[in-house]
Amino acid sequence: MSVNPDIAAYLQLVKAGRDSGKSLPMHQLSPAQARLEFDQASRLMSMEGQGLCAIRPLKVPTRDGQALDARLYRPEDADGALPVLLYFHGGGYVVGSLDSHDSICQGLVERANCLVLSVAYRLAPEHRFPTAQQDAEDAWRWLCDQAIELGGNPGCLAVAGDSVGGSLATLVAQGAGSMPKLQILIYPVIDASRGYASIDRYAEGYLLEKATLEWFYSLYGRSLEDRQDPRFSPLLAALDPGQAPALLVLAECDPLLDEGLAYAAALAEAGVAVDTQVYRGMTHDFLRMDALVDEAEQALDHIADALRNAFAHPVV
């Protein structure tokens, strides 16, 4: 199947900008400029939040004494303790922010009737591997400790993320300690240690590009050897059959498709319950494209259904 026509039209605009010299591929920008342009593009591809939830800024402490910016989203007029979803934004460990993924978080709050805690882990190259993984682990432990104070139900916690945020969510689910009720992995980065056919098949012209992926990895990793670490490439980890059930939301026209499918297969082989959804004609990052394609809304609905089902059976 070819790429969705509405996304194709957007990609043509991107190509025209490059051909005219008015814009550059992300991997030819500085990290600071790439961050600015990523957030600007987010406002073009996604509709603004509907304002149906209350947003509270927070600080999440880390093991090295720093504090991460975070936002707690809560449904308006909600009473009592609610389930909580911890969300990590995508962006290759280099770009992405609380702002770039605000609409996703608001959409999930509205659909799943839960709290969403969005955490801004530290970015590369200022903070290289394994900083993001440690920040994610610290955020999960903090949420487990603070759930009641936040107005959440500590027996109903889940974790989610897109792209490298999906990788961080995977690592939380693989880690020791309190287990989430569900792990939601949205076109995740799962294996930087090797090449996959989909990386070459969609190497250029499908939003996320092979050269940009390599640029991300080079800025986050301290060396090529880091890519062999399961904290960088979660597919290399020994998978525990007792970890949380997984929902994988994948895009057909995405360089990361094959490694996402490989991880779904590895989870299933390990005995973990897996629901894999491949959205045809979609590219990487399509969940942030609700202004362009209906599939973004469909995927959010499916994620919300999975969350409600998982939260229906709290841990006592």
HUZIDA-V687209 format. One record per run of one state. SS is the DSSP state (@ for helix, = for strand, . for the rest). FROM is the first residue (numbers start at 1). LEN is the number of residues. Records with the same first field share a line. If there is no record, write none. Layout:
SS: FROM-LEN ; FROM-LEN
//
This chain:
.: 1-4 ; 20-6 ; 29-2 ; 46-7 ; 62-5 ; 76-6 ; 89-13 ; 113-2 ; 120-11 ; 147-5 ; 163-1 ; 175-8 ; 187-10 ; 202-8 ; 221-3 ; 229-5 ; 237-9 ; 254-3 ; 271-3 ; 284-2 ; 289-5 ; 312-5
@: 5-15 ; 26-3 ; 31-15 ; 102-11 ; 131-16 ; 164-11 ; 197-5 ; 210-11 ; 224-5 ; 234-3 ; 257-14 ; 286-3 ; 294-18
=: 53-9 ; 67-9 ; 82-7 ; 115-5 ; 152-11 ; 183-4 ; 246-8 ; 274-10
//
